[in-house]
Amino acid sequence: MTNLVPIGRALISVSDKSGLLDLARALHGMGVELISTGGTSGMLRTAGLPVRDVSDVTGFPEMMDGRVKTLHPLVHGGLLALRDDDEHLVAMAAHGIEPIDLLIVNLYPFEETVAKGADHATCIENIDIGGPAMIRAAAKNHKFVAVVTDPADYAPLLDQLKAQDGATSLAFRQKLALSAYAKTAAYDTAVSTWMAGEIKEKAPRNRSVAGKLAQTLRYGENPHQQAAFYTDGSKREGVATARQWQGKELSYNNINDTDAAFELVAEFAGAGPACAIIKHANPCGVGQGGSLKDAYLRAYHCDQTSAFGGIVALNQPLDAETAEEIVKIFTEVVIAPGASDEAKAIFAAKKNLRLLTTAGLPDPRAAGLAFKQVSGGMLVQDRDNGWLNPADLKVITKRAPTEAELADLLFAWKVAKHVKSNAIVYVKDGATVGVGAGQMSRVDSTRIAARKAQDMAEALGLAQPLTIGSAVASDAFFPFPDGLLTVAEAGATAVIQPGGSMNDAAVIAAADEAGLAMVFTGMRHFRH
């Protein structure tokens, strides 16, 4: 038989009614019989369209507050019957089952209900049962039945019907079935994730993840890797919710680095103008200042070489003065919670520069999950939302940090949280002056960061590197005194670290002998 299946009868039951009337009118104009439920049926009838209620088809009224309406053999038989199987056809005739060629269903708005903060009972009532059952039935029988679960597919459906004289092709139905199964899987994922949170189940026996395609990418980290960007439905401000004003499409690496940059600069929400510059998911400069321009320049002067071709994140709306400074070098992406028209006009001259704006900053303290794929599985953990209260710091050296040193220590600690381990961050007067990242040895990280500071001192014509008189953060403890002594040799005067090493006593003694002030946080910030 041909793979073309004419549409003679359609069952429509939707919660999202956008675009429905135009679709229904077009289907009616093609001679398609319309069957519907509840509010959808009422809407079609009010619009003057002939429609049969599902209750008329099944002989049973909707009952139990609408919980039971489509769960009936006359519905599911019409969806599941194989039209080329004689036994199925005999059963249909014997039981008065009419074929359903097209199913148009979208589900109760469960995720939207949860997002609005609805109570437990309301969320439960917004778990759809009949919808997913019909969708799965129609998708299973895609050899004969077309199933549409998203208003975005209404136009392609009508295009298909017009091109095929009122029929759908097997290839088209296969694509619809794929989308349908992904839709029900994502829906069940949302429900199970919500239920895990409701009962505070940190490690459920089975966990699923879901995403919606936001963008196909030219390639992944490298040109030989295919890639795509999916959103998870959360409303966390960032690259997934941002508006792109100009520039070519974001690449895989752009998206990854922009996310890292924006998450870092959000640590300084409400702390005055701040800027973070990211390269390969690591900060190459972070600064605070009296203005955004000042903050940007202080970040840029930490490592001008690495900043070229980097990602710039701001914690305040981009202004013209800062934009003028940023365009002096090649920058891949700028992301900020807003931008002035003047700033946009300045960027417009740089066609390859992407400008992204968001409605706000992500909350560093918000709960959430982080996923990492490994061979044969995935690791799941809480997002690192650890927050340091200055009152929790423990001074463990003879000398306590000065007020200025303490401010720089806290700044460095916020940055170190976003640097790949082993992480060492030198900070002076509210700006990074050296960053060491991703080294197998913590000592190497201290040396690399110090060396970068020396290079920048020469480039800026400074008499000495800015590590002199700086504060240093280490994302994990110093296992031996050697790393601590290296930062002292670089001129640092204060150190913040988690503590907890078997050699803490020796490290503390070395700090005292070097005249360092050192505080323990009791919290680690590994980032792999």
C-alpha positions as CSV (number, residue, x, y, z in Angstrom):
1,M,0.0,0.0,0.0
2,T,1.1,3.6,-0.4
3,N,2.5,5.4,2.6
4,L,0.0,8.2,2.1
5,V,-2.9,8.1,4.6
6,P,-5.9,10.4,4.0
7,I,-7.2,12.3,7.0
8,G,-10.9,11.6,7.4
9,R,-11.3,12.1,11.1
10,A,-9.4,14.1,13.7
11,L,-9.6,14.1,17.5
12,I,-8.7,17.5,19.1
13,S,-8.1,18.0,22.8
14,V,-5.8,20.8,23.8
15,S,-5.1,23.0,26.8
16,D,-3.0,25.5,24.7
17,K,-5.6,26.7,22.2
18,S,-3.3,29.1,20.3
19,G,-3.7,28.8,16.6
20,L,-6.4,26.1,17.1
21,L,-9.3,27.9,15.3
22,D,-7.4,28.5,12.1
23,L,-6.2,24.9,12.1
24,A,-9.7,23.5,12.8
25,R,-11.3,25.7,10.1
26,A,-8.7,24.5,7.6
27,L,-9.3,20.9,8.5
28,H,-13.1,21.3,8.2
29,G,-12.6,22.9,4.8
30,M,-10.8,19.8,3.7
31,G,-13.7,17.6,4.8
32,V,-12.2,16.3,8.0
33,E,-14.6,15.3,10.7
34,L,-13.8,16.9,14.1
35,I,-14.1,15.2,17.4
36,S,-13.2,17.0,20.6
37,T,-13.5,17.2,24.4
38,G,-14.7,19.7,27.0
39,G,-13.5,23.2,26.6
40,T,-11.9,22.5,23.2
41,S,-15.3,21.3,21.9
42,G,-17.0,24.3,23.2
43,M,-14.6,26.7,21.6
44,L,-14.9,25.0,18.2
45,R,-18.7,25.0,18.4
46,T,-18.8,28.6,19.4
47,A,-16.8,29.4,16.3
48,G,-19.5,27.7,14.2
49,L,-17.6,24.6,13.4
50,P,-19.4,21.2,13.4
51,V,-17.8,19.0,16.1
52,R,-18.7,15.7,17.9
53,D,-18.1,15.4,21.6
54,V,-16.0,12.5,22.6
55,S,-18.8,11.5,25.0
56,D,-21.1,11.1,21.9
57,V,-18.5,8.7,20.4
58,T,-17.9,6.7,23.6
59,G,-21.4,6.8,25.0
60,F,-20.0,7.8,28.3
61,P,-20.1,11.3,29.8
62,E,-16.9,13.0,31.1
63,M,-16.8,12.2,34.7
64,M,-14.7,12.6,37.9
65,D,-14.0,16.3,37.2
66,G,-12.8,15.4,33.8
67,R,-10.3,12.8,34.9
68,V,-12.1,10.2,32.8
69,K,-13.1,11.1,29.3
70,T,-10.9,9.7,26.6
71,L,-9.8,6.5,28.3
72,H,-12.1,4.3,26.3
73,P,-11.8,1.5,23.8
74,L,-13.7,3.4,21.2
75,V,-11.0,6.1,21.4
76,H,-7.9,4.0,21.7
77,G,-9.2,1.4,19.3
78,G,-9.6,4.1,16.7
79,L,-6.0,5.2,17.3
80,L,-4.4,1.8,17.6
81,A,-6.1,-0.3,14.9
82,L,-3.9,-1.5,12.1
83,R,-5.8,-0.6,8.9
84,D,-4.0,-3.4,7.0
85,D,-4.8,-6.2,9.5
86,D,-8.0,-8.1,8.8
87,E,-8.5,-9.1,12.4
88,H,-8.3,-5.5,13.5
89,L,-10.8,-4.5,10.9
90,V,-13.2,-7.2,11.9
91,A,-12.9,-6.1,15.6
92,M,-13.5,-2.5,14.6
93,A,-16.6,-3.4,12.7
94,A,-17.9,-5.7,15.5
95,H,-17.5,-3.1,18.2
96,G,-18.4,0.1,16.2
97,I,-14.9,1.5,16.4
98,E,-14.3,4.4,13.9
99,P,-10.7,5.1,12.8
100,I,-9.0,8.3,14.0
101,D,-6.5,9.4,11.5
102,L,-5.2,12.6,13.2
103,L,-4.7,13.3,16.9
104,I,-4.1,16.9,18.0
105,V,-3.3,17.0,21.7
106,N,-1.3,19.1,24.0
107,L,-1.1,18.4,27.7
108,Y,-2.3,20.0,30.9
109,P,0.1,22.8,31.9
110,F,1.8,21.0,34.7
111,E,5.2,22.8,34.5
112,E,3.5,26.2,34.3
113,T,1.3,25.3,37.3
114,V,4.4,24.3,39.4
115,A,6.2,27.5,38.3
116,K,3.4,29.6,39.6
117,G,3.8,28.1,43.0
118,A,0.5,26.2,43.1
119,D,-0.3,24.0,46.1
120,H,0.3,20.3,46.0
121,A,-3.3,19.3,45.2
122,T,-3.5,21.8,42.2
123,C,-0.3,20.4,40.8
124,I,-1.6,16.9,41.1
125,E,-4.8,17.8,39.2
126,N,-2.6,19.2,36.4
127,I,-1.0,15.9,35.8
128,D,-2.4,14.8,32.5
129,I,-3.4,11.1,32.1
130,G,-5.6,10.7,29.1
131,G,-3.5,13.0,26.9
132,P,-0.2,11.1,27.2
133,A,-2.1,7.8,26.8
134,M,-3.6,9.0,23.5
135,I,-0.4,10.5,22.3
136,R,1.6,7.3,22.9
137,A,-1.2,5.2,21.2
138,A,-1.2,7.4,18.1
139,A,2.6,7.6,18.0
140,K,2.9,3.8,18.2
141,N,0.5,3.5,15.3
142,H,2.2,6.2,13.2
143,K,2.1,3.9,10.2
144,F,-1.5,5.1,9.9
145,V,-2.0,7.9,12.4
146,A,-0.5,11.4,12.5
147,V,-0.1,12.9,16.0
148,V,0.5,16.6,16.6
149,T,1.6,17.7,20.1
150,D,2.8,21.3,19.5
151,P,1.1,24.3,17.9
152,A,4.4,24.9,16.1
153,D,3.5,21.9,14.0
154,Y,0.1,23.2,12.8
155,A,1.5,25.0,9.8
156,P,3.7,22.1,8.7
157,L,0.7,19.8,9.0
158,L,-1.5,22.0,6.8
159,D,1.4,22.3,4.3
160,Q,1.6,18.5,4.2
161,L,-2.1,18.1,3.7
162,K,-2.2,20.6,0.9
163,A,0.8,19.0,-0.8
164,Q,-0.6,15.5,-0.5
165,D,-4.2,16.1,-1.3
166,G,-5.4,15.8,2.2
167,A,-3.1,12.9,3.2
168,T,0.1,12.6,5.3
169,S,3.3,10.8,4.3
170,L,4.9,8.1,6.4
171,A,8.1,10.2,6.8
172,F,6.0,13.1,8.1
173,R,4.2,10.9,10.6
174,Q,7.5,9.4,11.8
175,K,8.8,12.9,12.6
176,L,5.6,13.7,14.4
177,A,5.8,10.4,16.4
178,L,9.4,11.2,17.4
179,S,8.3,14.6,18.7
180,A,5.3,13.0,20.5
181,Y,7.4,10.4,22.4
182,A,9.9,13.1,23.4
183,K,7.0,15.3,24.6
184,T,5.5,12.6,26.8
185,A,9.0,11.7,28.1
186,A,9.7,15.4,29.0
187,Y,6.3,15.7,30.6
188,D,6.9,12.6,32.8
189,T,10.4,13.9,33.6
190,A,8.9,17.2,34.9
191,V,6.4,15.3,37.0
192,S,8.9,12.9,38.5
193,T,11.4,15.7,39.2
194,W,8.7,17.7,41.0
195,M,7.6,14.6,43.0
196,A,11.2,14.0,44.0
197,G,11.4,17.5,45.3
198,E,8.0,17.2,47.1
199,I,9.2,14.2,49.1
200,K,12.8,15.4,49.3
201,E,14.2,12.4,47.5
202,K,17.7,13.4,46.8
203,A,18.7,10.3,44.8
204,P,15.6,8.7,43.2
205,R,16.1,5.2,41.9
206,N,15.5,6.4,38.4
207,R,16.2,9.9,37.1
208,S,15.4,11.3,33.7
209,V,16.4,14.5,32.0
210,A,14.7,16.4,29.2
211,G,15.4,19.3,26.9
212,K,13.8,21.3,24.1
213,L,15.8,22.1,21.1
214,A,16.7,25.8,21.1
215,Q,19.4,25.8,18.4
216,T,21.2,23.4,16.1
217,L,24.9,24.3,16.1
218,R,27.4,24.3,13.3
219,Y,29.5,21.9,15.3
220,G,30.5,21.1,18.9
221,E,33.8,21.8,20.6
222,N,35.5,20.8,17.4
223,P,34.4,20.9,13.8
224,H,34.1,17.1,13.6
225,Q,31.6,17.0,16.4
226,Q,27.9,17.6,15.8
227,A,26.0,19.6,18.4
228,A,22.8,21.2,19.5
229,F,21.6,23.4,22.3
230,Y,18.6,22.3,24.4
231,T,16.8,24.3,27.1
232,D,15.5,22.6,30.2
233,G,12.4,24.8,30.8
234,S,13.8,26.5,33.9
235,K,13.6,30.3,34.1
236,R,17.1,30.8,35.4
237,E,18.5,34.0,33.8
238,G,21.4,33.3,31.5
239,V,22.4,32.4,28.0
240,A,19.3,30.2,27.6
241,T,16.9,33.0,28.4
242,A,18.9,35.9,26.8
243,R,17.9,37.9,23.8
244,Q,20.6,38.2,21.1
245,W,20.6,41.6,19.5
246,Q,23.3,41.1,16.9
247,G,26.2,39.0,15.6
248,K,26.4,35.6,14.1
249,E,25.0,32.5,15.8
250,L,26.5,31.4,19.1
251,S,28.7,28.4,18.9
252,Y,28.9,25.5,21.3
253,N,32.0,27.0,23.0
254,N,30.4,30.5,23.0
255,I,27.3,29.2,24.9
256,N,29.5,27.3,27.4
257,D,31.8,30.2,28.0
258,T,29.0,32.8,28.2
259,D,27.2,30.7,30.8
260,A,30.4,30.5,32.9
261,A,30.9,34.3,32.6
262,F,27.4,35.2,33.6
263,E,27.3,32.8,36.5
264,L,30.5,34.3,37.8
265,V,29.5,38.0,37.5
266,A,26.2,37.2,39.2
267,E,28.3,36.6,42.4
268,F,28.6,40.4,42.5
269,A,24.9,41.2,42.3
270,G,24.2,44.4,44.3
271,A,27.9,44.9,45.0
272,G,28.4,47.8,42.5
273,P,29.6,47.6,38.9
274,A,31.4,44.3,38.1
275,C,32.8,42.6,35.1
276,A,34.1,39.1,34.3
277,I,36.1,38.2,31.3
278,I,36.1,34.5,30.4
279,K,38.3,32.4,28.1
280,H,37.8,28.7,27.7
281,A,35.4,28.6,30.7
282,N,38.0,30.1,33.0
283,P,38.1,33.7,34.2
284,C,41.1,35.6,32.9
285,G,40.0,38.8,34.7
286,V,37.3,40.0,37.2
287,G,37.0,43.5,38.5
288,Q,34.8,45.9,40.4
289,G,34.9,49.6,40.0
290,G,33.1,52.9,40.4
291,S,31.6,52.5,36.9
292,L,31.2,49.6,34.5
293,K,34.0,51.0,32.3
294,D,36.3,51.0,35.3
295,A,35.2,47.4,36.3
296,Y,35.8,46.3,32.7
297,L,39.3,47.9,32.5
298,R,40.3,46.4,35.9
299,A,39.2,43.0,34.6
300,Y,41.0,43.5,31.3
301,H,44.3,44.6,32.9
302,C,44.5,41.3,34.7
303,D,45.4,39.4,31.5
304,Q,45.1,41.4,28.3
305,T,46.5,38.6,26.2
306,S,43.8,36.1,27.2
307,A,41.0,38.6,27.1
308,F,41.4,38.9,23.3
309,G,38.6,36.9,21.8
310,G,37.0,36.3,25.2
311,I,33.5,36.6,26.7
312,V,32.6,39.7,28.7
313,A,29.8,39.5,31.4
314,L,28.5,42.6,33.2
315,N,26.3,42.7,36.3
316,Q,24.6,45.9,35.3
317,P,23.1,47.1,32.0
318,L,25.7,47.9,29.4
319,D,26.3,51.7,28.8
320,A,27.8,53.6,25.9
321,E,31.1,54.4,27.8
322,T,31.7,50.8,28.5
323,A,30.7,49.7,25.0
324,E,33.3,52.1,23.5
325,E,36.0,50.5,25.6
326,I,35.0,46.9,24.9
327,V,35.0,47.4,21.1
328,K,38.7,48.4,21.2
329,I,39.7,44.7,21.1
330,F,38.1,41.7,19.5
331,T,35.4,40.2,21.8
332,E,33.2,37.2,21.0
333,V,30.2,37.8,23.3
334,V,29.0,40.4,25.7
335,I,26.2,39.5,28.1
336,A,24.5,41.9,30.5
337,P,21.1,42.5,32.2
338,G,20.2,45.1,29.6
339,A,21.9,47.5,27.3
340,S,21.3,51.2,26.4
341,D,20.3,52.1,22.8
342,E,23.6,54.0,22.6
343,A,25.6,50.9,23.6
344,K,23.7,48.9,21.0
345,A,24.5,51.4,18.3
346,I,28.2,51.3,19.1
347,F,28.2,47.5,18.9
348,A,26.2,47.6,15.6
349,A,29.4,48.5,13.9
350,K,31.0,45.2,15.0
351,K,28.9,42.7,13.1
352,N,30.7,39.6,14.5
353,L,30.3,40.8,18.1
354,R,27.3,39.1,19.8
355,L,25.3,41.1,22.3
356,L,23.0,39.2,24.7
357,T,20.8,40.8,27.3
358,T,18.7,39.2,30.0
359,A,16.0,40.4,32.4
360,G,18.3,40.0,35.4
361,L,21.0,38.0,37.0
362,P,20.9,34.3,38.1
363,D,20.8,33.8,41.8
364,P,24.1,32.1,43.0
365,R,22.3,30.8,46.1
366,A,19.4,29.1,44.2
367,A,19.1,25.4,44.5
368,G,19.4,23.3,41.4
369,L,21.0,20.2,39.9
370,A,24.2,19.9,37.8
371,F,24.8,17.0,35.4
372,K,27.9,15.5,34.0
373,Q,28.1,12.7,31.5
374,V,30.5,9.8,32.1
375,S,30.9,6.6,30.1
376,G,27.8,4.5,30.8
377,G,26.0,7.0,32.9
378,M,25.8,10.5,34.4
379,L,26.8,12.2,37.6
380,V,24.2,14.3,39.3
381,Q,24.8,16.8,42.1
382,D,23.4,19.9,43.7
383,R,24.5,23.1,42.0
384,D,27.4,24.7,43.9
385,N,25.4,27.3,45.7
386,G,27.7,27.4,48.7
387,W,27.8,31.0,50.1
388,L,30.3,32.3,52.5
389,N,29.2,34.4,55.4
390,P,32.2,36.5,56.7
391,A,31.2,35.6,60.2
392,D,32.0,32.0,59.4
393,L,35.6,32.7,58.6
394,K,38.1,31.3,61.1
395,V,41.4,33.3,61.6
396,I,44.0,30.6,62.2
397,T,47.2,32.7,62.0
398,K,48.8,35.0,64.6
399,R,47.9,38.0,62.4
400,A,44.3,38.7,61.4
401,P,43.6,40.2,58.0
402,T,43.1,43.9,57.8
403,E,39.7,45.3,56.6
404,A,41.1,45.8,53.1
405,E,42.7,42.3,53.0
406,L,39.4,40.8,54.1
407,A,37.5,42.5,51.3
408,D,39.9,41.2,48.8
409,L,39.9,37.7,50.3
410,L,36.1,37.5,50.0
411,F,36.3,38.8,46.4
412,A,39.0,36.2,45.5
413,W,36.9,33.4,47.1
414,K,33.9,34.3,44.9
415,V,36.1,34.1,41.8
416,A,37.9,30.9,42.8
417,K,34.5,29.1,42.9
418,H,34.4,29.6,39.1
419,V,38.0,28.7,38.3
420,K,38.8,25.1,37.2
421,S,40.7,23.2,39.9
422,N,43.4,23.5,41.0
423,A,42.4,27.1,41.4
424,I,44.5,30.0,42.7
425,V,43.3,33.6,42.5
426,Y,45.3,36.7,43.4
427,V,43.2,39.8,44.1
428,K,44.2,43.4,44.9
429,D,41.8,46.3,45.6
430,G,38.8,44.6,44.1
431,A,40.3,43.1,41.0
432,T,42.0,39.9,40.0
433,V,45.7,40.4,39.3
434,G,46.6,36.7,38.6
435,V,44.6,33.5,38.0
436,G,46.0,30.0,37.9
437,A,43.6,27.4,36.7
438,G,43.2,23.7,35.8
439,Q,46.7,22.5,36.9
440,M,47.4,19.1,38.3
441,S,49.6,20.7,40.9
442,R,48.4,23.5,43.2
443,V,51.9,24.9,43.3
444,D,51.9,25.2,39.5
445,S,48.7,27.2,39.7
446,T,50.3,29.6,42.1
447,R,53.3,30.1,39.9
448,I,51.3,30.5,36.7
449,A,49.1,33.1,38.3
450,A,52.1,35.0,39.6
451,R,53.8,34.8,36.3
452,K,50.8,36.3,34.5
453,A,50.9,39.2,37.0
454,Q,54.5,39.8,36.2
455,D,53.8,39.9,32.5
456,M,51.0,42.3,32.9
457,A,53.2,44.6,35.1
458,E,55.6,44.8,32.3
459,A,52.9,45.4,29.7
460,L,51.3,48.2,31.9
461,G,54.7,49.7,32.8
462,L,54.3,49.1,36.5
463,A,57.3,49.1,38.8
464,Q,56.2,45.8,40.3
465,P,53.6,43.1,39.8
466,L,50.2,43.7,41.5
467,T,50.6,40.5,43.4
468,I,52.7,42.5,45.9
469,G,50.2,43.2,48.7
470,S,47.5,41.0,47.2
471,A,45.1,38.5,48.8
472,V,44.9,34.9,47.5
473,A,42.2,32.4,47.4
474,S,42.7,28.6,47.0
475,D,39.6,26.5,46.1
476,A,40.9,23.6,48.2
477,F,43.4,23.3,51.1
478,F,47.1,23.6,50.7
479,P,48.3,20.0,51.3
480,F,51.8,21.2,52.0
481,P,53.5,24.5,52.8
482,D,55.1,24.8,49.4
483,G,52.1,26.3,47.6
484,L,51.6,28.8,50.4
485,L,55.2,29.8,50.4
486,T,55.0,30.4,46.6
487,V,52.2,32.9,47.0
488,A,54.2,34.6,49.8
489,E,57.1,34.8,47.5
490,A,54.8,36.5,44.9
491,G,54.1,39.2,47.5
492,A,50.7,38.1,48.8
493,T,49.9,39.1,52.4
494,A,46.7,37.2,53.1
495,V,45.2,33.9,52.2
496,I,41.8,32.3,52.2
497,Q,41.4,28.5,51.9
498,P,39.1,25.7,53.2
499,G,41.5,24.1,55.6
500,G,41.2,20.5,56.6
501,S,44.6,19.1,55.4
502,M,46.5,16.6,57.6
503,N,49.3,19.2,57.3
504,D,47.3,22.2,58.4
505,A,49.6,22.8,61.4
506,A,52.7,22.9,59.1
507,V,50.9,25.2,56.7
508,I,49.8,27.5,59.5
509,A,53.3,27.6,60.9
510,A,54.7,28.6,57.5
511,A,52.1,31.3,57.2
512,D,53.0,32.7,60.6
513,E,56.7,32.7,59.7
514,A,56.0,34.5,56.5
515,G,53.8,37.1,58.3
516,L,50.7,36.1,56.3
517,A,47.2,36.5,57.6
518,M,45.2,33.3,56.8
519,V,41.6,32.3,57.2
520,F,39.8,29.0,56.9
521,T,36.4,28.8,55.3
522,G,35.5,25.2,56.1
523,M,34.0,25.0,52.5
524,R,35.7,23.8,49.3
525,H,34.9,24.9,45.8
526,F,36.3,22.2,43.4
527,R,35.3,22.8,39.8
528,H,36.3,20.1,37.3
